[in-house]
Amino acid sequence: MVKMRLKIDDDSNKLKYVSIIRQNNGVSIQEIKRNIEDNNVVLECDYFETDELKSFKKTMDALISKGATVHLFQDNREVQIDYVSNLISSHEQIAKYRKRLDDRILSDE
């Protein structure tokens, strides 16, 4: 399964970041702090789940707005921050196309 993963650089605003991350996963405060300090993944989601990606992006944007330096990964390959937005847009376009195709197939029957 392909995952989108997020890491955050450790800085003096770590506690602000912890509260934002904690809203979107059940990981303990101590574990989130440790993951930031050890440069480990603090948040991840399924590459193919549009709703998860939207929540992931919302959290990532909130972190960035609080001053976090974030690093985004597709599995273990670092990608640009706008990659998530492009991925969400692609998923939505595919869904629209599939709906139109389904509607066309059903109207032909």
Residue pairs with C-beta under 8 A, 6 or more apart in sequence:
1 46
1 47
2 46
2 47
2 48
2 74
2 75
3 44
3 45
3 46
3 47
3 74
3 75
4 44
4 45
4 46
4 47
4 53
4 56
4 72
4 73
4 74
4 84
4 87
5 41
5 43
5 44
5 72
5 73
5 74
5 75
6 41
6 42
6 43
6 44
6 56
6 59
6 60
6 63
6 70
6 71
6 72
6 73
7 39
7 40
7 41
7 42
7 70
7 71
7 73
8 17
8 36
8 42
8 63
8 68
8 69
8 70
8 71
9 39
9 68
9 69
9 70
9 71
10 36
10 37
10 39
11 67
11 68
11 69
13 66
13 67
13 68
14 33
14 36
14 37
16 66
16 67
17 32
17 36
17 42
17 63
17 66
17 68
18 29
18 32
18 33
18 36
20 59
20 62
20 63
20 66
21 27
21 32
21 42
21 43
21 59
21 63
22 29
22 32
23 59
24 43
24 55
24 56
24 59
25 43
27 35
32 42
34 40
35 41
35 42
36 42
41 73
43 56
43 59
43 60
44 56
45 52
45 53
45 55
45 56
46 52
46 53
47 53
47 74
47 87
48 91
50 88
50 91
50 92
50 95
53 84
53 87
53 88
53 91
54 88
56 84
57 84
57 85
57 88
60 70
60 72
60 81
60 84
63 70
64 70
64 81
70 81
71 78
72 78
72 79
72 80
72 81
72 83
72 84
73 79
74 83
